[in-house]
Amino acid sequence: MKDLKFEQKSSLSRLEAADQLSALAEALRHGGNVELRLGPGTMTLRVPDELRTEIEVEVGDGEIEMEIELKWPTAGSGAGAAS
């Protein structure tokens, strides 16, 4: 069972999507805490200097889907464990 799961779906213009990704990239670049605006609230996540990434692209049914996934251990869990 997940400790926490949040999912948000919305329609954005290309520029709005770029702004959202730029804000995330800038927060990652500065390190420490990443603050994400989610609907009417915000979520703050502590991001370590090293993390795992996965990029997935699927084409089919007249759509292109791109998922960008970032993963890192929670504080106090096996931070150095190989995957």
Secondary structure as the mmCIF struct_conf table of DSSP 4:
data_model
#
loop_
_struct_conf.conf_type_id
_struct_conf.id
_struct_conf.beg_label_comp_id
_struct_conf.beg_label_asym_id
_struct_conf.beg_label_seq_id
_struct_conf.end_label_comp_id
_struct_conf.end_label_asym_id
_struct_conf.end_label_seq_id
BEND BEND1 ASP A 3 ASP A 3
HELX_RH_AL_P HELX_RH_AL_P1 ARG A 14 HIS A 30
STRN STRN1 GLY A 32 LEU A 38
TURN_TY1_P TURN_TY1_P1 GLY A 39 PRO A 40
STRN STRN2 GLY A 41 VAL A 47
BEND BEND2 ASP A 49 ASP A 49
STRN STRN3 ARG A 52 GLY A 60
TURN_TY1_P TURN_TY1_P2 ASP A 61 GLY A 62
STRN STRN4 GLU A 63 LYS A 71
HELX_LH_PP_P HELX_LH_PP_P1 PRO A 73 THR A 74
TURN_TY1_P TURN_TY1_P3 ALA A 75 GLY A 76
BEND BEND3 SER A 77 SER A 77
TURN_TY1_P TURN_TY1_P4 ALA A 79 GLY A 80
#
